[in-house]
Amino acid sequence: MKIRRPDTKNTLLAQIKSNSMWPTLQKNDMVLLVLAPLDDIRIGDVIGFTSAKHIPLAHRVAHMSKNTVQTIADASRRYDDHISDTAIIGKVIMKKQGNKWQSYPRYHWGRYIHYLIARTSSMIVKHPGALLYRMVRKLLLFISLFF
């Protein structure tokens, strides 16, 4: 993710550099992040953060604790390491695919489906390599394309 700061103080503009968040975010999409404290972030939100290797990433929040979050890429089955609140850059609020900006997620149902995607791994199946986990997650990702 390549980051630059637009005119306003509380927002960041970033370009997605990989397909790790496919189908939600694709390579070369632009995202608008708003600076957000940990209290404003919920499970299912897509956040921008700096990894332990100092690489800026945008992944979905899957688990939360008092001072840390754990994320997962939509196209991955592995969780990222726990992220401290100081490593969080912001929360994705809009995305631009092609020439069209869309609020993210566009509808309440879209946010709910993304919430289900994030919770699938922790509530339905304990082992991320399980067949049921993969089937349910792919089904929810497919449904999310329509929201």
Sequence and secondary structure as in RCSB ss.txt:
>XXXX:A:sequence
MKIRRPDTKNTLLAQIKSNSMWPTLQKNDMVLLVLAPLDDIRIGDVIGFTSAKHIPLAHRVAHMSKNTVQTIADA
SRRYDDHISDTAIIGKVIMKKQGNKWQSYPRYHWGRYIHYLIARTSSMIVKHPGALLYRMVRKLLLFISLFF
>XXXX:A:secstr
 EEE  SSTTEEEEE  SSTTTTTS TT EEEEE   GGG  TT EEEEE TTS EEEEEEEEE SSEEEEE TT
 SSB   EEGGGEEEEEEEEEETTEEEESSSSHHHHHHHHHHHHHHHHT SSTT HHHHHHHHHHHHHHTT 
